[in-house]
Amino acid sequence: MADSMRSEFEDWHTHEHFPERLGVPGFLRSTRWTDAHGGAGVFVIYELDTHAVLSSAAYLGRLNAPTPWSRKLMPYHQDMVRSQSHVLATYGSLTARHALTVRLMADGARGVERLCAGLREALACLPGQAGLTGAHLFRHEAPEIAQTTEQKIRKAPDQTVDAVVLLTGYDEAALRAAAAGHLNETALIALGAIGAPAVNLYTLSHSALRSDIG
């Protein structure tokens, strides 16, 4: 998010966008983290009943009729990576003070399957380590829908990745150590990742359940 709009973005995202999304049937929880060291990065995860919610009439209705406030802020979303994903593995809890994401690409469907199979095994032992609370693996699958109004008013097309690893914890150093150890570039390439993984560290900003919006 552009620095000049960061404060307004968090206001909008908390008080309009989260309630709007959580009002869509099938949305369960929305959580936002921001760059751990004050950078422009924002990481948001929406938990859903099923992947099919992403192509539901109620959700598409929101995507194609953004509010005036949403229309104002959408052009300031920069370098957006949007992965509509299946949860392939989840160990421990999702929300914690810190979140570390590892965005990954692989070579074709078989490459993604191989990468994800290896990651399941690599992640299973992490939540029990000091400083960590959770380890999760997501595989992207875009819903078969037309380009939405929200996408059209953003400055650039949304990017995607094949898989995302999410580590959560209460100790930043422990998350960095896990990324440098079990999830270092050499280990990920051995599992089938191509190119350097994108690793980012965030701090919790806000989380809300569907029941929180009344």
N, C-alpha and C positions, 0 to 999 in steps of 0.2 A: 504494500500500500504506500502510495506517495507520502512522503514525510509531511507535506503541508496539509494532508487530509487525515492523518492518523487519528487525531482526537475525535473528529467527527465520525470517522469510520467506526471506531469502537462504540460510540454512542448509538449510531444507527444499527450496527450489528447486534448489539445487546438488546436494545429496546424496541426495534422494529423487525429486523431480519430473523433473529432467533424465534420470536413468537410466531412470525409468519410461517416459517418452515415447520415448527413444531405443531402448528395447526393443521398441517397436511396429514391425513390418515396414513399411518405407517411410519411416521417419524417418531423416534423414541427419545433421543438425546442429541443435543448439539454442544460441542465443546470447541473453544478457541484458545490457542496458545499464540504468543508473539515472540519474536526473536529474543533470545536470552540475553543478548548484549546490546539491545537498543537499535538493531538494524531494521530494515524495512519488511522483513519476512513475517508472514502470518501463516499459521497452520490451523485448519478447521476440519473437524470430522463430524459427520452426521451419521448417527446410528439408525438403521431402518429395520422394519420387520422382515422385509424380503427385498431382493434386488428389483423385483417387479414394480416396487413403489416408484422407481425412477422413470417409468414410462406411464404412470397412472394419470388419469385425466385431471385429478386434483392438483398434482404436482406440476404438470405441464401448464395448467391454467395459471399458476403462480409465475412460472418461468416466462410465459408469454404476455403477462400483464404486470410488469414491474411497477412499483409505486413511484411517485415523483422523486422521493428521497433515494430510492434504489437507482433510478435513472441518472440522478446527479452523481452518485458515487461509482457506478460501474466503470466509467472510462478511466478511473484512477487505479483500478486493479491492474497491477503490472506483472508480466511474466507468469501468468496464472497456469498452474498445473492442476488439472482436475481429473481425478481417477475415480470412476464409479466402480466399486470393487466388491468382490466376494471375500468374506473372511475365511481364509484357509486354515489358520491356526490362531488360537488365542490362549495365552498362558498368563495368569495373574490378572491384575486390574488394569483398567484403561486410563483413568484420570489420576494424575499426580502432578506435583509441582513442575517437573520437567518432562519434556517429550523430545526424543531424538528420532528423526526420520531418516531413512535411507531409501532413496528412489533408484529403481533398477530397471535396466533394459536387458533383454535376452534375444537370441536369434531364433525367431519363429516360435510357433506353438510348442514344438517339442523342447526347444531351449527353455521356454518359460516353465514348462512342466518339470524339467530337470532341476532348474534353479529353485523352484518352490519346494520341491521334494527335499532338497538339501537344506534349505532354510528352516523347514519344519523341525528337523533334527537339531540344527544349530541353536534354535531359539528356546527349545524346551527347558534347558537348564538355567536360563538367565534370571527369571523372576525371583528365584531363591537366593540370589547373591545380594550381599549388603549394598544398600543404596538403590537397588532396582525394585520395581513393583510389578512390571508387566512386560510382555513381549508378544507382538502381534504381527501377523502376515496377511497382506491383502493382495489379491490379484485383480487387475483391471479388466472389466468387460463393459464396453460402452453400450448403453441401451439403444435400440433401433428407433430413434426419434429424429425428426428434422431439426435443423439449427433453430435455436430459440431466440426470442427477442432479447433476452439478457445477453446471450452470446454476441448478438449482432451489435450491441451498443458498447461492448468492451473494445479496447483499442486494438487488440490482436487476438487471433484464434487461441483457444485454450490448448495447452500442451497436455500430453498424457505420458504415462510410463507403464511398463508391464506389471511391475510389482512394487509394493511399498512395505518396508519393515518399520514398525513403530515400537520403540522402547520407551517405557515410562519409569520414572523413579523420583526419589527425593534428594538425590545427590548427583550434581552435575558431573563431578569427576568420575563417578562410577559408570555413568552413561557413556562418557567419552572413552573410558577404558574398555567397555564392552564393544564399542564400535571399532576401536583400534585392535582388539583381540579377535573375538569370534567373527566380527563383520568387517575385517580389514579388506582392502581392495584385492590383495592376492587371494585371500580365501574366497571372496565372492566371485572372482573370475574363474577360480577352480570349480565352482558350483555351476558356472554357465553364464554369469553376467558378462555383458559386453560394455566396454567403455568404463570410465571412472564413475563410481556411484556418487550421487549428490547427497551429502550428509548435512543436516541442519539441526540445530538445538534450539528449543523454545521453552518459554516459561508460561505457566497457566495464567490465562486472563479471565475466562468465564466459562461455566458449564451449566446447562439447564436441562431438566427433564420435561417431558410433555406435561406432566402434572403440575409443573411450576408456573405454567402460563394461565392456569385457571380454567 
